[in-house]
């Protein structure tokens, strides 16, 4: 995900999402990790919502 983020907070949110994606991809190859992937997807969605709010604040929307 290449995204030119503005604030440090935005950059850290993008970094967190990228790291979660890497973890979820790694878990795809392991058995009995579906429940973990579900939780990680929920966390990803929460971080995405935080990021969207932050983007709107920075854009003044």
C-alpha positions in Angstrom: 0.0 0.0 0.0 1.8 3.1 -1.1 0.0 6.1 0.4 1.5 9.5 0.9 0.3 10.1 4.4 0.4 13.5 6.1 0.8 13.4 9.9 2.8 11.0 12.0 -0.5 9.6 13.3 -1.7 8.8 9.7 1.6 7.2 8.8 1.5 5.0 11.9 -2.1 4.0 11.2 -1.1 3.0 7.6 1.9 1.1 9.0 -0.3 -0.7 11.4 -2.7 -1.7 8.6 0.2 -2.9 6.4 1.6 -5.0 9.3 -1.8 -6.6 10.0 -2.1 -7.5 6.3 1.3 -9.2 6.5 0.3 -11.2 9.6 -3.0 -12.3 8.0 -1.2 -13.4 4.9 1.2 -15.4 6.9 -1.6 -17.1 8.9 -3.2 -18.2 5.7 -0.6 -21.0 5.4 -1.2 -22.3 9.0 -4.0 -24.5 10.0 -6.5 -23.7 12.7 -5.9 -19.9 12.5 -9.3 -18.9 11.1 -10.5 -17.5 14.4 -7.3 -15.4 14.7 -7.8 -14.0 11.2 -11.3 -13.0 12.0 -10.1 -11.1 15.0 -7.4 -9.4 13.0 -9.8 -8.4 10.3 -12.0 -6.7 13.0 -8.9 -4.9 14.3 -8.0 -3.9 10.8 -11.5 -2.4 10.3 -11.2 -0.4 13.5 -7.9 1.0 12.5 -9.3 1.8 9.0 -12.1 3.7 10.7 -9.6 5.6 12.8 -7.5 6.4 9.7 -10.6 7.6 7.8 -11.5 10.0 10.7 -7.9 11.2 10.8 -7.8 11.8 7.1 -11.0 13.8 7.2 -9.6 15.9 10.1 -6.5 16.6 8.2 -8.4 17.6 5.0 -10.8 19.7 7.0 -13.8 17.8 5.8 
